[in-house]
Amino acid sequence: MIVKNNNLYKLVLGLVVVLLIILGYFYYQEPQSAETIKIGATLALTGKFAFLGEAEANGMKLAVEEINTSGGINGKKLKLIIEDNQGDAKTAVLSITKLLDVDKVDIVVSAFTHITNAIKSLVAEKEKIMLHITTARDIAESNDLFFRDYFDAGDHGQALADLVNKSGYKKIAFLTEISDQCIQLEKAFNQAASEFQIQTIMKEAYNTTEQDLRTNLLKIKQSSPEAIVICGWRHEHIIMRQLKEQGMISFPTFHWTGPFMPISDTEDMRKLFEENKAVSTWYGITDSTAIPKQKEFIKKYQQRFSAKPMSDAGYIYDDIYVLAEAIKKCDRKKSATDSKCLSGELLKTDYSGVSGKLTFNEKGLSNREVTSIKVVNGTWVEIPN
């Protein structure tokens, strides 16, 4: 009886071993399609900048869905993990810690300079690729694994000087908020303006928390400039209304991304921009786009999210496709998530996407075209540079 039990035990044990061997064989022979590549994003999904965070999240979701539906990355799937930082730097640190230590993401996506500055050291410690949407240059310049794809304050400053010059104005007033972005823009504007012999006869600066700019505007009015150059994307709704109130709506104005904030892109605001004949630099998608890729993207985005896409959604949609291509090339070298390989491939980027042509310079800074817009019959339209 004991022998029979031993034989039965050996038989069962043998079957278990064989089963484990078979299962192990199929597990290790399973195609790479079972693997996932994790992209972790810390975005402002709530708070005052939620309109941007939501657009960025949607752009990423749309691109990831399309890539996975089309077979993924050589059979691998992308997995998108998005954390809400509420537009707050401290919250962003908590969210990136989770993404890096708990979710073990392979690539990081961030937006806003103050957010990206807060998390950059943590990402650098893990030696991860980080693609960020900021106007500042220094973050990408500080690390070979960091890449910035967004419109550049310096580029827009040069473009504003060019627009002023083409309009024939030589004496301008400069109205600016006090911020790192506007310092960069002003520096670039002044460098280009000097070449065009454009003189800044009056400069007025204000804090980002200021709500009443009438005194600044009256000082500008008294200096009698030919035109006003404005770096005030947070305050466009205040500036344009107070220009009207002060009887200054006829002063030609030049803006940096004038309709960037939703509060600055209402029907009433467009009327003021049109009355003023204001010209603004811009990036990405416009209301009157004739670009086929943009039209297709707008249609897909509206069908998927029942909303009109912002330019930020188009930028980050392109970024996911660029990342996917870099991952695909590295995967062929058995290094799909190797940061050094991905960095090298991203530097070779030459991509024509929804938001135009995208390349990176040797410092990981995107080269994006600056466009110009104005309001015609209530609609922001692109104008020739």
C-alpha positions in Angstrom: 0.0 0.0 0.0 2.9 2.3 0.9 4.6 1.5 -2.4 1.4 2.3 -4.4 1.2 5.7 -2.6 4.8 6.4 -3.4 4.3 5.6 -7.0 1.2 7.8 -7.2 3.1 10.6 -5.5 6.0 10.3 -8.0 3.5 10.2 -10.9 1.7 13.3 -9.7 5.0 15.1 -9.0 6.3 14.1 -12.5 3.2 15.5 -14.1 3.5 18.7 -12.2 7.1 19.1 -13.3 6.2 18.4 -16.9 3.4 20.9 -16.7 5.6 23.6 -15.2 8.2 23.0 -17.9 5.5 23.3 -20.6 4.1 26.5 -19.1 7.6 27.9 -18.7 8.4 27.1 -22.3 5.3 28.9 -23.6 5.9 31.8 -21.1 9.4 32.4 -22.4 8.5 31.8 -26.0 5.5 34.2 -25.8 6.0 36.9 -28.4 7.2 40.3 -27.4 3.6 41.6 -28.0 2.9 40.8 -24.3 5.3 43.4 -23.2 4.3 47.0 -22.5 6.2 50.2 -22.6 5.1 52.7 -20.0 4.8 56.4 -20.6 4.1 58.3 -17.4 2.8 61.9 -17.5 2.3 64.4 -14.7 -0.3 67.0 -15.9 -2.6 69.7 -14.6 -5.9 67.9 -15.0 -7.5 70.1 -12.3 -6.9 73.6 -11.2 -6.6 76.8 -13.2 -4.5 75.2 -16.0 -6.8 72.2 -16.4 -7.8 73.4 -19.9 -4.2 72.7 -20.9 -3.7 69.5 -19.0 -6.9 68.0 -20.3 -5.9 68.9 -23.9 -2.5 67.4 -23.4 -3.9 64.2 -21.9 -6.4 63.8 -24.7 -3.7 64.3 -27.3 -1.6 61.6 -25.7 -4.5 59.2 -25.4 -5.5 59.6 -29.0 -2.0 58.9 -30.2 -1.5 55.9 -27.9 -4.8 54.4 -29.0 -4.0 54.8 -32.6 -0.5 53.3 -32.2 -1.7 50.3 -30.2 -4.6 49.6 -32.6 -2.1 49.6 -35.5 0.0 46.9 -33.9 2.0 48.9 -31.3 5.8 49.0 -31.3 6.9 46.0 -33.2 4.1 44.2 -31.4 4.7 45.8 -28.0 1.9 48.0 -26.6 2.2 51.5 -25.1 0.7 52.0 -21.7 -0.2 55.5 -20.7 -0.3 56.4 -17.0 -1.4 60.0 -16.2 -1.2 61.6 -12.8 -2.9 64.9 -11.9 -0.5 67.5 -10.4 -3.2 70.2 -10.1 -0.7 72.7 -11.6 1.2 72.5 -8.3 4.9 71.8 -8.0 4.7 70.0 -4.7 1.9 67.8 -6.0 3.9 67.1 -9.1 6.8 65.8 -7.0 4.5 63.3 -5.4 3.0 62.2 -8.7 6.4 61.7 -10.4 7.6 59.7 -7.4 4.6 57.4 -7.8 5.2 57.1 -11.6 8.9 56.3 -11.2 8.9 54.1 -8.1 5.5 52.4 -8.1 4.5 52.4 -11.8 8.1 52.0 -13.0 7.5 54.1 -16.1 10.0 54.0 -18.9 9.5 57.6 -20.2 8.3 60.8 -18.5 6.1 63.6 -20.0 5.7 66.9 -18.2 4.3 70.4 -18.9 4.9 73.9 -17.5 8.3 75.2 -16.4 7.6 75.3 -12.6 6.4 71.7 -12.7 9.2 70.4 -14.8 11.8 72.2 -12.7 10.4 70.6 -9.6 10.6 67.0 -10.9 13.7 67.1 -13.1 16.2 66.0 -10.5 14.0 62.9 -9.7 13.8 62.0 -13.3 17.5 62.5 -13.8 18.3 60.2 -10.9 16.4 57.4 -12.6 18.1 58.2 -15.9 14.8 58.4 -17.8 13.9 60.2 -21.0 11.8 63.2 -20.2 9.8 65.1 -22.9 8.5 68.4 -21.6 6.2 71.1 -22.8 7.8 74.4 -21.6 8.9 77.7 -23.2 12.1 77.6 -21.2 15.3 76.3 -22.8 17.6 75.5 -19.8 15.9 72.3 -18.6 16.6 70.4 -21.8 20.0 72.0 -22.1 20.9 70.6 -18.7 20.5 66.9 -19.5 21.1 64.8 -22.5 17.9 62.7 -21.7 15.6 65.7 -21.6 13.8 67.0 -24.7 11.6 70.2 -25.0 8.9 70.4 -27.6 7.0 73.6 -27.4 6.9 77.1 -28.7 10.0 79.1 -27.7 9.9 82.5 -26.0 13.0 83.7 -27.8 11.8 82.6 -31.2 8.5 84.5 -30.6 10.4 87.6 -29.5 12.3 87.6 -32.8 9.1 87.0 -34.7 7.4 90.0 -33.0 10.3 92.3 -34.0 10.0 91.1 -37.6 6.2 91.7 -37.6 6.7 95.2 -36.2 9.4 95.9 -38.8 7.2 94.7 -41.7 4.5 97.0 -40.4 6.8 100.0 -40.7 6.9 101.0 -37.0 10.1 102.3 -35.5 9.1 103.6 -32.1 7.3 101.2 -29.8 6.2 100.8 -26.2 6.9 97.4 -24.5 4.3 96.2 -22.0 5.3 93.0 -20.1 4.5 90.8 -17.2 7.5 90.1 -14.9 8.3 86.4 -15.6 11.2 84.3 -16.9 9.4 83.7 -20.2 8.8 87.4 -20.9 12.4 88.2 -20.0 13.5 85.7 -22.6 11.1 87.1 -25.1 12.1 90.7 -24.5 15.8 89.9 -24.8 15.2 88.2 -28.2 12.9 91.0 -29.3 15.4 93.7 -28.4 18.3 91.9 -30.3 16.2 91.6 -33.4 14.7 95.1 -33.0 18.1 96.7 -32.9 18.9 95.2 -36.3 15.7 96.8 -37.6 16.5 100.1 -35.9 13.3 99.8 -33.9 13.5 101.8 -30.7 11.7 101.0 -27.4 10.7 104.5 -26.1 8.8 103.2 -23.1 8.7 100.0 -21.1 6.1 99.1 -18.5 6.3 96.0 -16.4 3.7 94.5 -14.0 3.5 91.5 -11.6 1.6 88.5 -12.8 -0.9 88.9 -9.9 -1.8 92.5 -11.1 -5.4 93.0 -12.3 -5.4 96.8 -13.0 -3.1 97.9 -15.7 -4.7 101.3 -16.4 -1.8 103.3 -14.9 0.7 101.3 -17.1 -1.4 102.0 -20.2 -1.8 105.7 -19.5 2.0 106.1 -19.1 2.4 104.3 -22.5 -0.2 106.6 -24.0 1.7 109.7 -22.8 4.9 108.4 -24.5 3.1 108.4 -27.9 4.5 105.2 -29.4 3.7 104.1 -32.9 2.7 100.6 -31.6 2.6 98.5 -28.5 4.4 95.2 -28.1 2.8 93.0 -25.4 4.1 90.0 -23.5 1.1 89.3 -21.3 -0.6 86.0 -22.2 -2.1 85.8 -18.7 -3.6 89.3 -19.0 -4.7 89.7 -22.6 -8.4 89.9 -21.5 -7.5 92.7 -19.1 -5.2 94.5 -21.4 -7.6 94.6 -24.4 -10.6 95.7 -22.3 -8.6 98.4 -20.5 -7.1 99.6 -23.8 -10.7 100.2 -24.9 -11.6 101.9 -21.6 -8.7 104.3 -21.9 -9.5 105.3 -25.5 -6.3 103.4 -26.7 -7.9 100.7 -28.9 -6.6 102.4 -32.0 -3.0 101.9 -30.9 -1.6 99.1 -33.0 -0.7 96.1 -30.8 1.5 93.0 -31.3 1.0 90.1 -29.0 2.7 86.8 -27.9 0.1 84.0 -28.2 -2.8 86.5 -27.5 -5.7 84.0 -27.5 -3.8 81.4 -25.4 -6.1 81.5 -22.4 -9.8 80.6 -22.9 -10.8 83.8 -21.1 -8.9 85.7 -23.9 -10.6 83.9 -26.7 -14.3 84.7 -26.2 -16.5 86.3 -28.8 -16.3 89.7 -27.0 -12.5 89.5 -26.9 -12.2 88.6 -30.5 -14.2 91.8 -31.3 -11.7 93.8 -29.4 -8.7 92.2 -31.1 -10.4 92.8 -34.5 -11.2 96.4 -33.7 -7.6 96.9 -32.7 -6.3 95.1 -35.8 -4.1 93.3 -33.4 -1.5 90.8 -34.7 -0.3 87.9 -32.5 2.4 85.2 -32.8 1.0 81.7 -32.6 1.9 78.0 -32.7 0.2 74.9 -34.0 -3.5 74.7 -34.8 -5.6 77.7 -36.0 -9.4 78.1 -36.6 -8.9 78.5 -40.3 -6.3 75.7 -40.9 -5.9 74.4 -44.4 -3.3 71.8 -43.5 -4.7 68.3 -44.2 -3.1 66.7 -41.2 -4.5 69.3 -38.9 -8.0 69.0 -40.4 -7.8 65.2 -40.0 -6.6 65.5 -36.4 -9.3 68.1 -35.5 -11.9 65.7 -36.9 -10.6 62.7 -35.0 -10.2 64.7 -31.8 -13.7 66.0 -31.9 -15.2 62.6 -32.6 -13.2 61.1 -29.7 -13.5 63.8 -27.0 -16.5 66.0 -28.2 -14.3 69.1 -27.9 -12.2 71.4 -30.1 -8.4 70.6 -29.8 -6.0 73.1 -28.5 -2.5 73.5 -30.1 -1.0 71.7 -27.1 -3.0 68.6 -27.9 -1.5 68.6 -31.4 2.0 69.1 -30.1 1.9 66.2 -27.6 0.1 64.0 -30.2 3.1 64.5 -32.5 5.4 63.8 -29.5 4.0 60.4 -28.8 4.4 59.4 -32.5 8.0 60.7 -32.4 8.7 58.7 -29.2 7.1 55.6 -30.7 9.4 55.8 -33.7 12.4 56.2 -31.5 11.3 53.2 -29.4 10.7 51.1 -32.5 14.3 51.8 -33.8 15.8 51.0 -30.4 13.6 47.9 -30.1 15.3 46.5 -33.2 18.5 46.8 -31.3 16.9 45.0 -28.3 17.0 48.3 -26.4 13.4 49.5 -26.6 13.5 51.4 -23.3 17.2 52.2 -23.1 17.4 55.9 -22.4 20.7 56.5 -24.2 19.5 54.8 -27.3 16.2 56.7 -27.2 18.0 60.0 -26.8 20.2 59.3 -29.8 17.2 58.4 -32.0 15.2 61.5 -30.8 18.1 63.7 -31.8 17.6 62.3 -35.4 13.9 63.3 -35.5 12.7 64.7 -38.7 8.9 64.5 -38.5 6.1 66.3 -40.3 3.1 66.1 -38.0 -0.2 67.8 -37.0 1.7 70.8 -35.7 4.1 71.1 -38.6 7.7 70.0 -38.9 9.6 68.8 -35.8 13.3 68.4 -35.3 15.5 68.7 -32.2 18.8 70.5 -32.0 21.9 69.0 -30.3 20.6 70.3 -26.9 17.2 68.6 -27.2 15.3 71.8 -28.0 12.6 71.5 -30.7 12.7 73.6 -33.8 9.1 74.7 -34.4 7.8 77.3 -36.8 6.3 80.5 -35.4 3.1 81.5 -37.2 1.2 84.8 -37.0 -2.6 85.3 -36.6 -5.2 88.1 -36.5 -9.0 88.2 -36.2 -10.9 88.5 -39.4 -14.7 88.4 -39.2 -14.6 87.0 -35.7 -12.2 84.2 -36.5 -8.5 83.9 -35.7 -6.8 83.3 -39.1 -3.2 82.7 -40.0 -1.4 85.5 -41.9 1.8 85.3 -44.0 4.9 85.9 -42.0 
